[in-house]
Amino acid sequence: MSPRPSGPPITERTDRREYERRIAPRGILRLFWQKQLHIWARTCIAPGLRLWMYRAMGISIGRHVFIGLDTYLDCQFPELIQIEDDVTISFRVTVIVHDDARRMTHVEAGAGAGTVAPVLLRRGCYLGAGCMVLPGVTVGERAVVAAGAVVTRDVAPGTIVAGVPARVLRTVTA
């Protein structure tokens, strides 16, 4: 199993270099192992074994979770992904927790390594085929993300979102 970060858990966007250096340092062997597990998990036919491999990468996964084939769960910082009970992730979904974009007006050599931010999938949510969840997003309880949607902001509990970027279509009633 992959070790958890030694520092306090992050709850918001954090500088990537700071996170790698102080909060969750990782060696080249650990990175290699995480990436190898990810390759195997994405193509594994047996759902139980697929979940085991994602957990071994360091992803927090609850009970009664389904993760479809060819799903990309960020293998660079898997400890920042939390999946609660009864979540369904369809096939070819992408969940990203790091952003390598440079956030500055001018580029300096070696500057702007990007950020990391956790992704939380709350109890009973559903992610449709081919959707993408970006860093720092929480998908609420019983929320539904439509196929192909790009989720850039938090999704409120019990809502259905669709589109690029994802927008609320309606609220789901009990």
C-alpha positions as CSV (number, residue, x, y, z in Angstrom):
1,M,0.0,0.0,0.0
2,S,1.1,3.6,-0.7
3,P,1.9,5.6,2.4
4,R,-0.3,8.6,3.2
5,P,1.0,12.1,3.2
6,S,2.9,12.9,6.4
7,G,1.5,16.5,6.8
8,P,-2.0,17.7,7.5
9,P,-4.5,16.8,4.8
10,I,-5.0,19.6,2.3
11,T,-8.5,20.9,1.7
12,E,-7.8,23.6,-1.0
13,R,-5.6,24.4,-3.9
14,T,-1.9,24.1,-2.9
15,D,1.3,24.8,-4.7
16,R,2.5,21.5,-6.3
17,R,6.2,21.8,-5.4
18,E,5.3,22.7,-1.8
19,Y,3.0,19.6,-1.6
20,E,5.7,17.3,-3.1
21,R,8.5,18.7,-1.0
22,R,6.9,19.1,2.5
23,I,3.5,17.3,2.7
24,A,3.8,14.2,0.5
25,P,7.4,13.5,-0.6
26,R,7.7,10.5,-2.9
27,G,10.5,8.5,-4.4
28,I,10.9,7.3,-7.9
29,L,10.1,3.7,-7.0
30,R,6.8,4.8,-5.4
31,L,5.9,6.8,-8.5
32,F,6.8,3.9,-10.7
33,W,4.6,1.5,-8.6
34,Q,1.7,3.9,-8.6
35,K,1.8,4.3,-12.4
36,Q,2.2,0.5,-12.9
37,L,-0.8,-0.2,-10.7
38,H,-2.8,2.5,-12.6
39,I,-2.0,0.9,-16.0
40,W,-3.1,-2.5,-14.7
41,A,-6.2,-1.2,-13.0
42,R,-7.5,0.7,-16.0
43,T,-7.5,-2.6,-18.1
44,C,-8.5,-5.1,-15.3
45,I,-11.7,-7.0,-16.1
46,A,-12.5,-8.0,-12.5
47,P,-14.1,-5.1,-10.7
48,G,-12.9,-6.2,-7.2
49,L,-9.3,-6.5,-8.3
50,R,-9.6,-3.2,-10.1
51,L,-10.7,-1.6,-6.8
52,W,-7.9,-3.3,-4.9
53,M,-5.3,-1.8,-7.3
54,Y,-6.8,1.7,-7.0
55,R,-6.7,1.4,-3.2
56,A,-3.1,0.1,-3.4
57,M,-2.2,3.3,-5.4
58,G,-3.4,5.3,-2.4
59,I,-6.9,6.3,-3.4
60,S,-9.5,6.3,-0.5
61,I,-12.4,4.1,-1.7
62,G,-15.5,3.4,0.3
63,R,-17.8,0.3,0.2
64,H,-20.1,-0.7,-2.8
65,V,-18.2,1.4,-5.3
66,F,-18.0,0.7,-9.0
67,I,-15.2,2.0,-11.2
68,G,-15.5,1.3,-14.9
69,L,-12.9,0.2,-17.3
70,D,-10.4,2.7,-18.8
71,T,-11.0,5.2,-16.0
72,Y,-8.2,7.6,-15.3
73,L,-7.9,8.4,-11.6
74,D,-4.9,10.7,-11.2
75,C,-1.9,8.5,-10.5
76,Q,0.5,11.3,-9.7
77,F,-1.3,12.2,-6.4
78,P,-3.8,9.4,-5.8
79,E,-4.0,10.2,-2.0
80,L,-5.9,13.4,-2.9
81,I,-8.9,11.4,-4.3
82,Q,-11.6,10.3,-1.9
83,I,-14.5,8.2,-3.0
84,E,-17.2,7.6,-0.5
85,D,-19.7,4.6,-0.3
86,D,-22.1,3.7,-3.1
87,V,-20.4,5.8,-5.8
88,T,-20.6,4.7,-9.5
89,I,-17.9,5.9,-11.9
90,S,-18.7,4.8,-15.4
91,F,-16.1,3.9,-18.0
92,R,-13.5,6.4,-19.4
93,V,-14.0,8.9,-16.6
94,T,-11.1,11.2,-15.8
95,V,-10.5,12.6,-12.3
96,I,-7.6,15.0,-12.1
97,V,-6.1,16.4,-8.9
98,H,-3.1,18.3,-10.2
99,D,-2.8,21.2,-12.7
100,D,0.6,21.9,-14.3
101,A,-0.5,25.2,-15.8
102,R,1.6,28.2,-15.0
103,R,-0.4,30.8,-13.1
104,M,1.5,34.0,-13.8
105,T,1.7,36.9,-16.2
106,H,5.3,36.2,-17.2
107,V,7.3,33.0,-17.2
108,E,10.5,32.7,-15.3
109,A,12.8,29.7,-15.6
110,G,11.8,27.0,-13.1
111,A,8.8,28.9,-11.8
112,G,5.1,28.0,-11.9
113,A,5.0,24.3,-11.2
114,G,1.2,24.3,-10.9
115,T,-1.1,23.3,-8.1
116,V,-2.8,20.3,-6.5
117,A,-6.2,20.1,-5.0
118,P,-8.3,17.2,-3.6
119,V,-11.3,15.7,-5.3
120,L,-14.2,14.3,-3.2
121,L,-16.9,12.1,-4.6
122,R,-19.7,12.0,-2.0
123,R,-21.9,9.1,-1.1
124,G,-24.1,7.8,-3.9
125,C,-23.0,10.1,-6.7
126,Y,-22.8,9.0,-10.3
127,L,-20.2,10.0,-12.9
128,G,-21.3,9.3,-16.5
129,A,-19.1,7.9,-19.3
130,G,-16.3,10.1,-20.4
131,C,-16.8,12.9,-18.0
132,M,-13.9,14.9,-16.5
133,V,-13.7,16.1,-12.9
134,L,-11.0,18.9,-12.4
135,P,-8.9,19.6,-9.3
136,G,-10.6,20.9,-6.1
137,V,-14.1,19.7,-7.0
138,T,-16.6,18.0,-4.7
139,V,-19.5,16.1,-6.3
140,G,-22.3,16.0,-3.7
141,E,-24.4,13.2,-2.4
142,R,-26.7,11.6,-5.0
143,A,-25.5,14.1,-7.6
144,V,-25.3,13.0,-11.3
145,V,-22.7,14.1,-13.7
146,A,-23.8,13.5,-17.3
147,A,-21.7,11.7,-19.9
148,G,-19.0,13.9,-21.4
149,A,-19.4,16.8,-18.9
150,V,-16.4,18.7,-17.7
151,V,-16.9,19.6,-14.0
152,T,-15.0,22.7,-13.0
153,R,-16.9,23.6,-9.9
154,D,-18.5,21.8,-6.9
155,V,-21.8,20.0,-7.7
156,A,-24.5,20.4,-5.1
157,P,-26.1,17.3,-3.5
158,G,-29.0,15.9,-5.5
159,T,-28.4,17.8,-8.7
160,I,-27.8,16.8,-12.3
161,V,-25.1,18.6,-14.2
162,A,-24.2,18.4,-17.9
163,G,-22.2,20.2,-20.5
164,V,-18.8,21.8,-21.0
165,P,-18.4,23.4,-18.5
166,A,-21.0,21.4,-16.5
167,R,-24.1,23.4,-15.6
168,V,-27.0,22.4,-13.4
169,L,-29.9,20.9,-15.4
170,R,-32.2,20.1,-12.4
171,T,-32.5,18.9,-8.9
172,V,-33.3,15.3,-8.1
173,T,-36.0,14.7,-5.5
174,A,-36.0,11.8,-3.2
